[in-house]
């Protein structure tokens, strides 16, 4: 099989453009992965190639768990991991492209910006190569290149300075196919992908990429997570184009743990079945104008959820929490939990957090509660550290909403408690 990590020195350097082009090129035989907790890029990956993208996060899973997850989902001929930010960014949380590619013995292709430079590009590469031992950098693709001659200048310098780095090609500056596409990414404009992929890969040696990424498939020999006995219950997963922040492995974990898992789409005004024992509401957007225009029309869904909440369990993350509350500014929500929110211009949380039980997760939101008196479960940047409340629950403790996104498989006891 072929296994590759795509990284760069920072965001907005061309990682997503190259990753997307390769995913489209290999679309019939590729499994996409994303480093870190991001929800947006995996949705784009999945739309490109039709195969669910899997998050690999070294903060929310330990090395054995992360390795198991990667091996488990590497079920295609090609596995492509898109890194996060720069190659070493996230090392403090064990979740950088460097950490993950090193753990998984995954060759890394660096996308390096060559605009307005040539010899200095090799100096930047030397810094990346020598900053930490054991890195997996094996190839380079040069981005924002003015011409074939410009590319040859940089290529010659890199090949002079490095015997173990393959220069795999270049991406032209000012790609014609991206001229009218915001940041090169538009989930509603997928018809451009073939043209974008072809233009991006025109000057890139795909066979060399295959050669660099070749490896033998690895088979899991044990299961490094706590096992739960399968429960003969029905769980409803509330997700749609608004509440779309759902880790694919979380869904798979629920399907492995419960006899029946039913998808409920509020945008279609679908109701919670009466035989459901519990409901999981995904994160996403409930507070934006577009999302709320859809959610406020879902009266049958709302009424069925309120009825369910009287004596059954609900577990909601982020936007799901907002929907359980009374309102976000003037936008009326379900009122199941006694808390109101307001939307701020600056984000209120961003990054990795621990809750009071030590559960690891991720949070990113712009809303804040107007009254924290009913809140609990402080979310902090360090285990046992200080922070502000991030969760709310009903008086009977069956309905629970939190700002924290978690990975279910590494927190089975937490999920069993909440669902």
N, C-alpha and C positions, 0 to 999 in steps of 0.2 A: 504494500500500500504506500501511499504518499502522505506525509504528514508535514505541515508547514505552519509557522507562525509569521504573521505579517506585522511589522512594527516600524517605528520611526523615532526621531529625536523629540517629537512633541505632537500635539494635536494639530490638525489642519496642514499636514505635510503630505498627504496622499495615501494613508493607510486604507481608508474606506474605499477610495476610488480603485486601488489595486485589488483589495479584497473582493469588492463587488464584481470587478471584471473577471477575476479568477473563478468566483462562485458561479457566474453565468457561463463561463467557458466549460466548467466541469459539472454543470447543473444536473446532469443525469447520474452522477456518481460521486457526489460530495456531501459531507456532513460539515456544516459550519459550527464554529464555536466562538464565543466572545469572552475575553478576559475581563473579570470584574463583574459588578452587579447590574450593569446597564440593561435597560429594557428596550430601548429604541433600536439600537443596531441589530439585535437578534431578530426583531420583527422584520427589518429590512432584509437580512440574510434569508429568512424563511420565504419571503415573497420572491426573492430572486431565483432560488433553486428548488423551492417546493419541499424542502426538508427542514424540520424544526432545528433551530439553532440552540446550542446548549451553553449556558454560562459556566465558566470555570473560575471559581473565586477562592483564593488562598486564605482569606480572612474568615469566611463562613464555613470552610471545610479544612480539615487537616490534610497533610500530604497524602496519606494512604487513601482517604476518602476522595480526594481530588483525582488521584491516579485511577481509582476504580471508576469514577464517573466518566473520565475521558475514555478509558478502554471500553467501557460498556456501550458508549454511544459512537465509538469509531467503527461503525458497521458498514461503511462505504469504502470505495476504492481510494478516495481522497478525503483527508481531514484538514480543514483550514481554520486556524485560530486567528482572529483579529485582535491585536493588542489594544491596550488602553493608554492614552496620552503618549509619553515617551517610553522608550524601552525599559528604563529603570524606575520609572514613576510607579509608586505603589509598593516599593520594596519594604517600606516601614510596616506595611500590612501583609506582607508575603503574597501579594497579588499582582505584581508587575508582570509584564511580558517576559522579563528576564527570569523571574522566579518560576513561572509556570512552564516556560519552554525548557528550562534547565531540569526541572523535576520530571518532565515527560520526555526528555531527550528529543525535543522537537527542533529541527533546524529552523533558524529565523532568517527571513528576507527583510532587510532594512530598506525602506523607502527614504532616499536622501534628496533633499532639495538642492538642485545644482544651479539655480538661477543666479546670475551675476557672479559666478565663481568657477574655479576649476581645481587648482591645487589644494585650496583650503578644504574642499569636500573630503579629501583623503585625510587631512588632519582631524577633521571631525570624526571620521570613521575610526581613526586610531584611538581617539579618546573613548569612544564607545567600546572598542575592542579591549582596551586595557583597564577600564574602570573597575571591572570585577572579573575574577577568574571564573572559568567554567561556563562562560556565556556561549550561546548557541548560534552566533551570527555566522552564516555561511554564504550569504549572497546579498547583492545590492541591486536595487532598481533605482535609477536616477529619474527624478521628477522635475517638471518645469524646465525642460531642456530646449534651447533655442534652435538647435540644428544637429545634423549628424556629426558635423565637425566639432561642435561644442561637446557632444557626447564622447567622441574619440579622445579629446583632450583629458577629460576626467577619467575615462576608462584606463588610459595609458598610465596615469599617475597612480591610480589604485592598484593596478597590476604590478607596477614597479615597487609599491610599498608593501603589498600583501601577497603571499603565495597561497594563502588558504581562503581567499575571498573570491567568489565568482561574480563578475559584473554581468548581470543578466539582461540588461537592456535599458530602454529609456522611455519616458512618457513626455510627449511634447508640451510645451507651454501653450496656454490658451486653447485647450481642446474644443473643437468646433461643436461636438455633441453636447457639451456642458454649458454652452453659451446662454441658453434660456432655461437652465435648470438650477434651482436654488441649491448651492453647495454640492451640486452633482447628485443630490438625493431627493427623490420625490416619490412617496409611496403610491401616489395616485397617477403617476405618469410612467408606468413600467414599460410602455412600448418603446422607450428610448434605450432600454438596457442593452439590447443586442448591438446597436450602433455604438453605444458608449464602450462596451466591452471590446469590440473589434478595434476601435480607435486606440484605446488604452493599451491593448496588447500587440499592436502593429509592430512595434520595434522590440518586443520582449521574447526571449527564447524559452518557449514553453517546455521543450524537451529537456533543457538544462535544469529548469525548475523541477521537473519530475525526477531527474537524476539526483539532485541535491536532497529532495524530500523523501527519497525511497527508504523504507524501513519495513521490518517484519511486523505483522500485527501482533499485539499483545493480548493475552487472554487472562481475565480475572480468575484468581484461584480462591479468593475468600471475599466475604462481604463485611467491610469494616464499619458497619453501622449497627445500631441496636435494632434487633428484629422485633416487629410487632405481630401479634397474632391477627390474621385477617378477620375483620369485623363484618358481620352480616347486617350492614346498614346502608342506607342511601344518603349520599352527600350531594348537595347541589352546589355547583361552581358557577358563580355569577360573573360572567365575562362577556364583553362585546368590543366593538371598536373604540368605545370610551374607556371601559374598565378592562384594559388590555394588558396590564402589567402582570403577566402570569409566567413564571419560570416553567418551561416545559417539563423539567424533571419534577417539579412540584405536582403537576397534573398527573404524571406517570406514577408518582409515589402514592397519591390518593387512589388511583385506579388499582394499585397493588395492595392497598391497605383496606379498602372498603369494597363490598360486593358490588355496589352500584354507584356510579358517578354520573350525574346528569348535568349537562351544560345548560344554563339559563341565560338568555339574552334580554336584558332590560330594553334595549333599543327596539326589540320586537314585541315588547310588553308581555313577555312570557311570565307565567306565574310559578311560584315555588310549589312543587307537588306536596300534597298533604302527607305523603308517606316518607318525606325527607326527615331524617333525624337531625341533620345539621346543614348549615349553609356557610360557604366560604365566598366572600366578596373580594374580588381582586382590586388592586390599585389601578391608577390611571388618571382620569380626569372626570370630576363631577362639577367643578367650579367654573370651568370656562363657558363662554356663551354657547359655543357649538355643542358641548357635551350636555349642558343643562337643558338646552332646547329639546334634546332627545329624552333625557331622564325625566323631566317634569311631565311628559306625556304618558309615561309608563305607569298609569294609575293602577292597573290590575296587578302589575308586578309589586308596586309599593304596598298595596293593600294585603297581598299574600305574604309579603315579608313581615309586615306589622303583626299579622295573625300568627305567623310562625314564631315571632319573637316573644310571644306571651309565655311559652313554656318550653321552647327548644333552643338549641345552640346556634349562634351566629358568630363567625370569626371574620373580621374585615381589616384590610390593610389600606392605609393612606386615603385614597379617594373613596374607598369603601367606608372608612371611618367617617369621612365628611358626610356621606350619604346617610349614615346612621344618626348623625346629629340633627339638630333642629334647623339650622340654616347656615349658609355661607353668605354673609352680608344680606342682601335682599333676596337671595335665592333660597327658597324653602325646600328643605330636604324631608326625610321620613319622620324625624322626631322620635325615633326609638330610644336614642340616648339623650340625656339632658346636658347638651353642650352645644354652644354656638361658635362659629368660626368667622374670621375675617381674612380676606386675601391681601397680602402685603406686596409691595413692589420688589422687595429683596427676599431672597430665600431665607427661611428660618432654620433649616437644617440641611447639611450636605455632607455625606460621607458615611463612614462606618460607625456603628454605635453598639453598646451593650445595654440590655435592659437590667432590671434589678436582680433577675435570676441568673444573670451572666450569659443569656442568650445573645448570640452575635447576629447582627443584621445591618441593613443599610437604610438610610432615610434621605429623602430630598423633596422638600416641599416649601411652598410660599405662603401657605395659610398658617394661622396661629389661633389657638383657642381664646375666646374672650373671657372665659372663666375657668380657672384650673382647679377650683375647689373640689369638683367631682372627679378630677383626674388622679392617676396614680402611675406607678411604674416609670420611674425616672430613666430617661435615656441619656447615657453619658459616653464620652469619647474613650474612657478607660474603664476597665472592670472595677465596679465599686466606686467610681468617681462621681463628681457632681454633674448636675444637668437640670433639665426641666421635665415635667411629666409629659409622657407621650402616649398614654393609653387611657381608655375609659371603658366602663362596663356597667351593665344594668344592675339594679338592686338585687336581683336573684342570681347575678354573676354568670348567667347563661349567654348574654350578648356581650361581646368583647370587640373593641376596635382599637387599632394602634397605628402609629405612624411608621412602625418598624416593618420592613420587608425581610423575611427570613427564608432560608432554604429548608424545606420540610424534612428531607431525608436525613440531614445531620441533626435534626431536632425532633425526633419522633415523639418523645414524651410531651413536649410542648404542644405539638399538634393534637395528640390524643386528648390532652387536657382541654384544648379550645374547641375541638370538633367532636 
